[in-house]
Amino acid sequence: MVSRRLFRQLRILTLLMILLVVAVDTWLAKAGTTDWDDTLWVVVYPINGDSRGSTSTYIANLTDSSLLPIIEFIDQEADRYGLPGEGLLNIRLGPEVHEIPPEPPVVRNVFSIGLWSLQLRYWVMRTRWRYDGPSANIRIFVKFYDSEWRSQLAHSLGLQKGLVGVVNAFASRAYQGRTNVVIAHELLHTLGATDKYNLDTNQPAYPAGYAEPERRPLYPQPRAEIMGGRIPESETRSVMPDSLRETVIGGITAREIRWVN
């Protein structure tokens, strides 16, 4: 009886220690990421999500240059808001990670999401110690899948607590532009930006999720607001942008990431 109680107390103490380590690590990582005084370092880690050889080949041929459009997008949009147009962000490709991050819960409530968030942040902390690579303020893990064997992808996500994103993407050059759109979207989540689309329909929310909400006629919109995710063509129809050249950072998003007051 005593040993069982002792074991339970040790288990609780261990859990509390893990939570403390994760919390301290999160606080240290988050501090200063949106003051924009220094260059933010982002590392993108590829993961073979389906264990296929074709996916491995695609990952092996990835380079830093495939992520350059994200840097150019941030620089261009920052310049529109009066920030220095260079040096805000640096993105590097990290080594391939051979571990799969925890899957988000099927039934989503405050408790399950909170528990999964802690599990993911702890996984990231362990993974960071196991893989060599450049130091980073933000880590994005991209799970790649062969597009010929998978037609749909699960939702990607980004967490401000932990400064981590998990992106699901197709292992195809034809989809690289769209992959960069999703990476940029989740990256902005880690900096405090919120979704600006209807979670039930995936349609951009008016006006915050529109690139040009004052445009007349309103449709079709020429580009997507990055956190709205899609280009509205009508009140009920929208399409995914093919590259970051078809997206902008709207005023509300700029305020959320502290580009404007």
ZIDA-V516053 format. One record per backbone hydrogen bond with DSSP energy under -1.0 kcal/mol. NH is the residue of the N-H (numbers start at 1). CO is the residue of the C=O. Records with the same first field share a line. If there is no record, write none. Layout:
NH=CO ; CO
This chain:
5=1
6=2
7=3
8=4
9=5
10=6
11=7
12=8
13=9
14=10
15=11
16=12
17=13
18=14
19=15
20=16
21=17
22=18
23=19
24=20
25=21
26=22
27=23
28=24
29=25
30=26
31=27
33=30
40=88
42=90
43=138
44=92
45=140
47=142
49=47 ; 144
56=52
57=53
58=54
59=55
60=56
61=57
62=59
66=63
67=64
70=67
72=68
73=69
74=70
75=71
76=72
77=73
78=74
79=75
80=76
82=79
83=78
90=40
92=42
94=44
97=46
113=109
114=110
115=111
116=112
117=113
118=114
119=115
120=116
121=117
122=118
123=119
124=120
125=121
126=122
127=123
128=124
129=125
131=127
137=41
138=41
139=163
140=43
141=165
142=45
143=167
144=47
145=169
149=146
157=166
159=164
164=159
165=139
166=157
167=141
169=143
171=145
172=170
175=172
176=173
179=175
180=176
181=177
182=178
183=179
184=180
185=181
186=182
187=183
188=184
189=185
190=186
192=189
193=188
196=227
198=203
202=198
205=196
209=205
210=207
215=212
221=232
224=246
226=248
228=225
229=225
231=239
233=237
234=237
239=231
246=243
247=244
248=224
254=250
255=251
256=252
257=253
258=255
259=254
